[in-house]
Amino acid sequence: MNRLRIAFSSLVLIALIFSCSEQPVCGCVFPESPLKGDWNLTKITYGLTQKTVTPAEAGYTETISFVNGSFKQSRNGIPVQTSAYTYAFPNGGISDGLIYYQTDTTQQSFRLSENKLFLSERSPRGVAIADGATYEYSR
C-alpha cells in the first residue's frame, strides 16, 4: 500500500512538472498589439481647415515604431522621442483606442482602419483636443 502511494505521488509530481508552461494561469491567449511594427507618415489633415498635406509638403518624413511596449518616433531618420506605452480600448472593440505614453504622461487617441493608423494630437491625460490635426500612417 505504501509503494502504491509513493508511485501515485511520483506520477502526480511528474505530471505537474511537465504541465508547467509560460502561459498565464487563466489559460488566456493575449493577442499581439494591433499597433506593433513600424508606421510611416503618409499625410496630415489639419483640424480647423481640413487641409491635407503630405510629408514632403510638411518638410519632413516621420516613422513611428511600437515594439514590446516601447514607442520610438524618428523624423528625417533621426530619433526624436522614445517612451514606454500602453494602450486601451475604453469603448470596446479593436479599432478605436487610446495610447498612454509614460515619459511625458500624455495620451493620444487612435483609429485603425484598412492597414492605416490614424493618430490625433497628443494631449495631457484626460483632456481631449477638439480641433487638432490627424496624422495618417501606413506600414
C-alpha positions as CSV (number, residue, x, y, z in Angstrom):
1,M,0.0,0.0,0.0
2,N,2.9,2.4,0.9
3,R,4.5,1.7,-2.5
4,L,1.2,2.5,-4.3
5,R,1.1,5.9,-2.6
6,I,4.7,6.6,-3.5
7,A,4.1,5.6,-7.1
8,F,0.9,7.7,-7.4
9,S,2.6,10.7,-5.7
10,S,5.5,10.4,-8.1
11,L,3.2,10.3,-11.1
12,V,1.3,13.3,-9.9
13,L,4.5,15.2,-9.3
14,I,5.9,14.3,-12.8
15,A,2.6,15.4,-14.4
16,L,2.7,18.7,-12.6
17,I,6.3,19.4,-13.7
18,F,5.6,18.7,-17.3
19,S,2.4,20.7,-17.4
20,C,4.1,23.9,-16.3
21,S,4.4,26.4,-19.2
22,E,4.8,30.1,-19.9
23,Q,1.1,30.6,-20.5
24,P,-1.0,32.6,-17.9
25,V,-2.7,30.6,-15.2
26,C,-6.1,31.7,-16.6
27,G,-5.4,29.9,-19.9
28,C,-6.0,33.2,-21.7
29,V,-4.2,33.9,-25.0
30,F,-3.4,37.6,-25.4
31,P,-3.4,38.9,-28.9
32,E,-0.5,40.7,-30.3
33,S,-0.7,44.5,-30.2
34,P,-2.5,45.9,-33.2
35,L,-0.1,48.8,-33.1
36,K,3.0,46.6,-33.3
37,G,5.5,47.5,-36.0
38,D,6.8,50.4,-38.0
39,W,4.5,53.0,-39.4
40,N,5.3,55.7,-42.0
41,L,3.6,59.1,-42.1
42,T,1.5,59.4,-45.3
43,K,-0.5,62.6,-44.7
44,I,-1.6,65.2,-42.1
45,T,-5.1,66.7,-42.0
46,Y,-5.3,69.9,-40.0
47,G,-8.4,70.2,-37.8
48,L,-10.0,73.6,-38.4
49,T,-9.2,74.0,-42.1
50,Q,-9.3,70.2,-43.0
51,K,-6.3,71.0,-45.3
52,T,-4.3,67.8,-46.1
53,V,-0.6,67.8,-46.7
54,T,1.9,65.1,-47.5
55,P,5.2,64.6,-45.5
56,A,7.0,66.2,-48.5
57,E,4.8,69.3,-48.3
58,A,5.2,69.4,-44.5
59,G,9.0,69.3,-45.0
60,Y,9.8,66.1,-43.1
61,T,9.4,62.3,-43.1
62,E,8.4,60.5,-40.0
63,T,8.4,56.9,-38.8
64,I,6.9,55.6,-35.6
65,S,7.5,52.2,-34.1
66,F,5.6,50.3,-31.4
67,V,7.6,47.2,-30.3
68,N,7.2,45.3,-27.0
69,G,5.8,48.2,-25.0
70,S,8.3,50.8,-26.4
71,F,7.5,53.7,-28.7
72,K,10.0,55.4,-30.9
73,Q,9.5,58.4,-33.2
74,S,12.0,59.4,-35.9
75,R,11.9,62.5,-38.1
76,N,14.1,62.5,-41.2
77,G,15.7,59.3,-39.9
78,I,16.8,60.9,-36.6
79,P,15.2,59.6,-33.4
80,V,13.3,62.4,-31.6
81,Q,11.3,60.7,-29.0
82,T,11.1,57.4,-27.1
83,S,8.7,56.2,-24.4
84,A,7.2,53.2,-22.8
85,Y,3.5,53.0,-23.7
86,T,0.3,51.1,-23.0
87,Y,-3.0,51.2,-24.9
88,A,-6.6,50.6,-24.2
89,F,-9.9,50.3,-26.0
90,P,-12.2,52.2,-23.5
91,N,-15.3,51.8,-25.7
92,G,-14.7,48.2,-26.5
93,G,-13.9,46.9,-30.0
94,I,-10.4,46.7,-31.5
95,S,-10.2,49.7,-33.8
96,D,-10.6,52.9,-31.7
97,G,-8.5,53.4,-28.6
98,L,-6.1,55.4,-26.6
99,I,-2.3,55.2,-26.3
100,Y,-0.8,56.2,-23.0
101,Y,2.8,57.4,-23.1
102,Q,4.8,57.0,-19.9
103,T,7.6,59.5,-20.5
104,D,5.5,62.7,-20.6
105,T,2.2,61.3,-19.2
106,T,0.3,62.1,-22.3
107,Q,-2.4,60.3,-24.2
108,Q,-3.3,60.0,-27.9
109,S,-6.4,58.6,-29.5
110,F,-6.0,56.3,-32.4
111,R,-8.1,54.5,-35.0
112,L,-7.1,51.5,-37.1
113,S,-8.7,51.1,-40.5
114,E,-7.6,49.2,-43.6
115,N,-4.0,48.8,-42.5
116,K,-3.8,52.5,-41.7
117,L,-3.2,54.1,-38.3
118,F,-4.8,57.5,-37.6
119,L,-3.4,59.4,-34.6
120,S,-4.8,62.5,-33.1
121,E,-2.7,65.3,-31.4
122,R,-1.2,64.2,-28.1
123,S,-2.8,65.8,-25.0
124,P,-2.4,65.6,-21.2
125,R,-4.2,62.5,-19.8
126,G,-8.0,63.1,-19.5
127,V,-8.0,66.0,-22.0
128,A,-9.4,65.9,-25.5
129,I,-8.3,68.4,-28.2
130,A,-11.3,69.3,-30.4
131,D,-9.6,70.7,-33.4
132,G,-6.2,69.1,-33.6
133,A,-4.6,67.6,-36.6
134,T,-4.9,63.9,-37.6
135,Y,-1.8,62.0,-38.7
136,E,-2.2,59.1,-41.1
137,Y,0.4,56.3,-41.1
138,S,0.8,53.1,-43.1
139,R,3.0,50.1,-42.7
